[in-house]
Every structure is written in C-alpha cells, then in structure tokens.
Amino acid sequence: MALGASLLAVPVGPTIGSFDDIRELTAGATTNTGGSSTDSADPLLASAANDGTPSDQASDRASDRASDRIAGSGPALEIGLAALDQISYPWASMLPAWTIEFTEPNDELFGLTHTRDERIEIFVRPDQTVEQLAHVIAHELGHAVDVTLNDGDDRRAWQDARSVGAAEWWPGSGTTDFATGAGDFAESFAAWQVGEAGFRSEIGDVPTDAQIELMQDLAADR
C-alpha cells in the first residue's frame, strides 16, 4: 500500500476488508501512498527556495542517526535531515526495522510508505521548505506507526474518538488518502509532531488535546 503525505495521486490497489487487514499491494508492494501531485495549490506546498548545497555534513549527520537507516545524498539528504530534526517522535527505536530514504522529486508524489519493506521514501522537491518536508515525513511516519503498532481495536478507538467511524480505514483504488481513517491518523500524527499548518484530513478537523493524548498512547510501546 502506499500511504500519503498529501494527495493520493495514483491508484493504490485493492481495498481491504477490515481494520485488522494490511492491504496486499500491486506492483512494488507499497502501502498508503504519500503524496500529491500536480494538483499542488495547497499552502503546504507553497514555493519557497531551498538554498541548501551538497555538503559532507549531510553524510556526517546521517551517521549520527544510524546511517544504515537513512539513505540519500546531496541537497535531498541535507534538507531531509534538517526536516527530520523537527520531529521529536523516537522513530528509530519505536520502528526498529524501518528505513527512510530521501530521493529525487516525483511529479505526482511527496512520499510513499512501503509496508512490506518497512521503508519510507520521501521525494524531495527543490522548492520545499524544511517545515513543509517535515510535515511530509511526519505523515509517512504516522502510517508506519499505524501499520507497525496498531491493530483493529486501536483503529476503531481512533475513529470513535474522531467521530469518523463511517470512513473506510484504507484507501481504495484511486481514492485520496486524506478521506480515510489511515490518512486522518497520519495527518493527526503530523499535527502532533510538527503543528497543524498544512493539515489535510478530509474527514476530521485538527485533533483536539484529548485526541492527541490518544495518539500518544497509540504511538507508544505497548
């Protein structure tokens, strides 16, 4: 499945039957796509020049964060590490098998969460700010947290707390991530980590303090 950090811009495969299932992906086995696309009039994607230049410091900083878990090079890695610094969630310890890769831009997507491979792919665009990229990363980490730590009961608890129990959890083929329970969870995770700017859930408002407390529980080691 491929879960997204903005709009789900491409078909993502078949729907699933229950909260407890993880969708089997079509080609490439990606889950809940991240991204959005050519349709990027949203403030999250407002143009802001990235003046970062390639630097050996990027590789040095990656080594400080378990270099075998973070991939990338040049400006993409440099701004990616700066954006990752905005996120306080201890992803490296809570998601011990997961990796993050910062790579070249994708015209349709900002990020993908590959659940089978336990890998997050972030497509870094030259006009993204650190803050915008941090939201993308946090959204994808939200998906990783969901598929790694949550079960059907956890997902039902989240939807009940958000009063969105009628929404499907996983996106169907060609549907937007933001209109699902999984997308709402990921956007709420991003709001918790980096603030509500750019919040894009289509089924719920910015999470309340009580909902953030539930998010903290669902993202904890249990």
MIKE-114351 format. One record per residue: residue in one letter; x, y, z of N, C-alpha, C in turn. Coordinates in steps of 0.2 Angstrom, whole numbers, plus 5000, padded with zeros to 4 digits. Example, Ala and Ser with C-alpha at 12.3 -4.5 7.8 and 13.67 -1.06 7.14 Angstrom:
BEGIN
a506649725039506249785039506649845039s506449895035506849955036506450005039
This chain:
BEGIN
m500449945000500050005000500450065000a500250114998500650174998500250235001l500450255007500050305011500350375010g499950425010500250485008500350545012a500750585010500850645014500550705011s500150695006499750755003499150725000l499150724993498550694990498850624987l498350574988498450514985498350514977a498950524973498850544966498850484961v498950424964498950374959498550314962p498350274958497950214960498450174965v498150144971498550114976498350044977g497950014972497749944973497149934976p496949864978496349844980496149874987t495549874989495349894996495449835000i495349845007495449785011494749785015g494749725018494049705021493949735028s494449745032494349755039494949805042f494849825048495349865051495949825053d495949765053496449715055496949695049d496649705043497049685037497549745035i498149725032498549765029498449745021r498349795017498249785010498749755007e498649705003499149674998499249724992l499849744991499949794986500049764979t499949804974500049784967500849804967a501049804961501749814959502149854964g502649824967503049864971502849854978a502249834980502049824987502149884991t501849944989501950004993501250014997t501250045003500650045006500450125008n499850135007499550205008499950265005t499950274999500350324996500450394999g500950424998501050485001501150534995g500750574995500950614990500550664988s500650704984500150734980500450754974s500250794971500350794964500450854961t500250844955500250904950499750954953d499250934957498750974960499050994966s499451054966499851074972499751144974a499151164974498951234976498951244983d499051194987498951194994499551234998p499351265003499851305006500451265008l500351205010500951155012501451155007l501251165001501751164995501951224992a501751284996501951344993502651344992s502851384986503551384984503951424989a504551394991505051434995505751404993a506151444991506851424988507251384994n507551334991507951294996508651314994d509051344998509751364996510251314998g510051255001510551205003510951184997t511551174999512051154994512351084996p512551044992512850974994513450994999s513450945004513950955009514150885012d514750885014514950825018514650815024q514350875027514050875033513450835033a513050825027512450785027512650715028s513150685026513350625027513550615035d513950665037514150665044513450655049r513050695047512350705051512050635051a512050605045511650545044511950495048s512650495049512950445053512750445060d512650505062512450515069511750495071r511350475066510650455067510650375064a511050335065511050275062511050275055s511650275052511750285045511450235041d511350175044511050115040510350125039r510050175043509350185042509050245038i509550285036509450345032509850345026a509550355020509850355014509750415010g510150435006510150495002510750525001s510850584997511450614996511250684994g511750724994511750794992511250834995p510950884991510450934994509850894997a509550844994509050804996509150775003l509750745004509850725011509950785016e510250835014510350895018509750925021i509250935017508650965019508250915022g508250845020507950795023508150785031l508750785032509050785039508750845043a508750905040508550965044507850955045a507450925041506750915042506550865047l506950815047506950755052507050785059d507550835059507650865066507050895069q506550915065505950945068505450895071i505650835070505150785073505450755079s505050755085505350735091505150655092y504750625089504550555090505150515089p505350465093505950425093505850365088w505750385081505550335076506150285076a506750295077507250245076507250195081s506950205087506950155092506250125092m505650165090505050135090504850095084l505250115078505150075072505850045070p506050005074506749975073506949945066a506449925062506649895056506549945050w506250005052506150045046506750095044t506750105038507250155035506850215031i507250265031506950325027507450345022e507250355016507650375010507450435007f507850485007507750555004508050544996t507550564992507750544985507450604980e507550594974507450654969506650664969p506450724966505750734966505350684962n504750684963504250644959503750694958d503550694951503050744949502350734952e502150674955501550664957501550644965l502050634968502050614975502550654979f502450654985502850684990503250634994g502850574995503150524999502750464999l503050405000502750335000502950295006t502550265009502650215014502650145012h503150105011503150045009503149995015t502549965016502449925022502849865022r502849825016503149765016503949775017d504249825014504949835015505049875021e504549895025504649945030505150005029r504950035024505350085021504950145019i505150205021504850275019505250305014e504950325008505350355003505050435003i505450475003505250545003505550584997f505150604993505350634986505450714987v506050734988506250804990506250854984r505850904984505750954979506151014980p506451044975506951104977506551164980d505951164979505551224982505251214988q505351154991505051144998505551175004t505151195009505551225015505651165019v506051175024506151125029505451105033e505051155034504451145038503951105033q503951115027503451085023503751005022l504350995022504650925021504550895028a504550925033504450895040503750865040h503250905038502550885038502550815034v502850815028502850755024503150695027i503650705030504050655034503550625040a503350675044502850655049502250615047h501950635042501350605039501550525038e502150525034502350455032502550415039l502850445043502950415050502350385053g501850435053501150415055500950345053h500950345046500750275043501250215045a501850235046502250175049502150155056v501950205060501750195067501050155067d500650175062499950135062500050065060v500450055055500449985052500949935057t501349975061501849935065501549925072l501249975075501049965082500249955083n499849975078499149975079498749915077d498249895080497849835077497149865076g496649815075495949835073495649875079d495749855085495449895091495749965091d496349975090496650035091496350085085r496250055079496050095074495250115075r494950065078494250085080494250135085a494650135090494650185095494850255093w495250255088495450325085494850345081q494550305077493950335073493350355078d493250315083492750335088492950405091a493550415093493750475096493650535091r493750515085493750575080493050575077s492550535079491850535076491850525069v492350475066492350465059492250395058g491850355062491850285061491550265054a491250305051490950285044491450285039a492050315040492550315035492950245034e493150225028493550175027494250185030w494550135033495250145035495750155030w495750105025496250115020495950145013p496350175009496050205003495950144998g495450154994495350114988495750134982s495650104977496050114971495850184969g496350234968496250294965495950344970t495850324976495550374981496050414985t495850464988496350504991496450474998d497050475000497250455007496950495012f496850565011496550605016495850595018a495450555014494750545015494650475019t495250445022495250385025495450395032g495250345036495450335043496250335044a496550305039497350295039497650365038g497350405033497550465031497450515037d496850515040496750555046497150545051f497350485053497850465058498550495056a498750485050499350515048499450585048e498950625046498850695047498850715054s498550685058498450705065499150685068f499550635066500150625069500650685067a500550705061500950755058500850825062a500150835064499950895068500250895075w500250835078500550825084501350835084q501650815079502450825078502650885076v502350915071502650975068502151035068g501551025071501051085071500451075065e499951115066499351105062499451135055a499951175054499951205047499951155042g499551165037499551115031499151055033f498751055038498350995040497850985034r497850915032497450905026496950845026s496750825032496250775033495650795030e495250755026494650775023494050755028i494150715033493650685037493650715044g494150745046494150775053494550835053d494350875059494750935060495350925063v495750975064496350975068496250935075p496650885077496550855083496550895089t496050875093496050915100496550885105d496650915110497150895115496950825117a496350805118496150735121496350685115q496250705109496450665103497150655103i497550705104498250705104498550655109e498150655115498350615121498250535118l497750525115497550455112498150445107m498350485103498850475098499450455101q499650495107500250475110500250405113d499650385115499550315118499650265112l499350275106499350235101500050225098a500450285099501150285096501650255101a501450235107501950215112502050145111d502550125115502750055115502350015120r501849965118501449935122501549865123
